[in-house]
Amino acid sequence: MAREFDYVVVGGGTAGAVVAARLSEDANTSVCLVEAGPSDVDDQAVLRLDRWMALLESGYDWDYPVEPQVNGNSFLRHARAKVLGGCSSHNSCIAFWAPAEDLDEWASLGLPGWSAADMFPLYRELEDNDGPGEHHGRAGPVRIRSVPPHDPAGSALLRACEQAGIPTTGFNSGTTVTHGANWFQINAREDGTRASASVSYLHPVLGRRPNLAVRTGVRAKRLTFDGLRCTGVEILGEDLVHSEQIRARHEVVVSCGAIDSPKLLMLSGIGPAEELAGFDIDVLVDSPGVGRNLQDHPEGLVQWEARRPMVAESTQWWEIGIFTTTEPSLDRPDLMFHYGSVPFDLNTLRHGYPTTENGFCLTPNVTRARSTGTVRLRTPDFRDKPRVDPRYFTDPHDMRVMTYGIRLARSIVAQPAMREWAGEELAPGPATVTDEEIADYITKTHNTVYHPACTVKMGPASDPMAPLDERLRVRGVSGLRVADGSVMPFLVAVNPGITTMAIGEKAADLLAEDAGRG
């Protein structure tokens, strides 16, 4: 039995929840949102931001392993959320506007409508921000607030940054921070509830809009087509036995994220023809860019024993960011650090590095990594995990930046302001000093900031590796768009959660415009 709606949104994540909520604001427009994971309503395991690390490798996590890495950590796993709200229900809710320079570069690549002048109003529309500045929104659905400076070790770290020549600088001020540090802004309410896409956009309207149907616990098997027109999606129902079709009168929006959006397109016959033919999948559109251009923020670690007791409470345990450049004249930071007020031995303990229950760390990450990877099908079975191959550190630029970051982290913590806090360096340890030794440590132990993106990128018609046009439409078919982090032509230099929500806002606007309602 098929049900029919004006729009079907496949994936209730960071962008998909936004798209469904915005489209359904028009009472005359019917929307069905399908999500493979459970609802997050009243689920404190998800809603409590300070518990976010417990979600890793849990039942709320698709928990994708990476393919064996030649130059990287083959033990690494990509956490992808299996719950309404997607990764905004799963992450640490660090909230950044993308640098204007990144968005303007998107536009310069042949993507009109994606410049900072086009996108900044969407950030303003979505946020309720407590930060200073007339550029901020005060009435949007997403609560964004500045982390209160309650961690004394964090306060000491900011003083150490200043002693190392890195000033305390406001984030989300309207100016890109290329060299500065501060407490983060986070999308979270004052009571510690995460202001995820689901909490912010869906919870207020669930059960109150008869034109919005939200189906959780159902998996998309494939998209359906009439010729080259997308007509809906085939799902595995709640009973886990029977399939059904949900049909779209107007359009289908795929919002399954940077790993599962290319997977669903390929299962539906849109992707590299030779690969699809190898699985006996009928090729609908030979689109070689589907599942290519995988980008991420690789992350290193320097960890210390703390001389004094660390905080016992925190907003989300990763409250401070540091930006800098490793080369002169860059208009965007190429290196970022997160400061963690907790030990973080997720990738070091297996290699014998000592750990602690009272420590802190700095995690340098490469904001514009040049190594790119792939997402490929493993089998034609929709239940099987795809092959995720980030190809970390295959471009030497990334190792150069990360090595710089390890040394800079040590320099910051060696400043007088951190003397009362910094005990023994546990990882990589003071004996690791040469470029070769640092590179060996990074290769074995690096993590990800869990920011995979760019696998179904937008691009001009002249780019054969761009499956999408600037209006997020899938080339070669009609009635089908993608809206999530996979559409980015390149990954922004900051945590991308709020930008992904803005992509959802943009997608809803484009759909309304093309339907004559904009």
Buried (B, 14 or more C-beta within 10 A) or exposed (E): EEBBBBBBBBBBBBBBBBBBBBBBBBEEBBBBBBBBBBBBBEBEBBBBBBBBBEBBEBEBBBBBEBBEBEBBBEBBBBBBBBBBBBBBBBBBBBBBBBBBBBBBBBBEBBBEBBBBEBBBBBBBBBBBBEBEEEBBBEEBBBBBBBBEEEBBBBBBBBBBBBBBEBEEBBBBBBBBBBBBBBBBBBBBBEEBBBBBBBBBBBBEBBEEBEBBBBBBBBBBBBBBBEEEBBBBBBBBEEEEEEEBBBBBBBBBBBBBBBBBBBBBBBBBBBBBBEBBEEBEBEBBBBBBBBBBBBBBBBBBBBBBBBBEEBBEEBBBBBBBBBBBBBEEEBEBBBBBBBBBBBBBBBBBEEBEBBBBEEBBBBBBBBBBBBBBBBBBBEEBEBEEBBBBBBBBBBBEBBBBBBBBBBBBBBBBBBBEBBEEBBBBBBBBBEEBEEEEBBBEBBBBBBBBBBBBBBBBBBBEEEBEEBBBBBBBBBBEBEBBBBBBBBBBBBBBBBBBBBBBBBBBBBBBBBBBEBBEEE
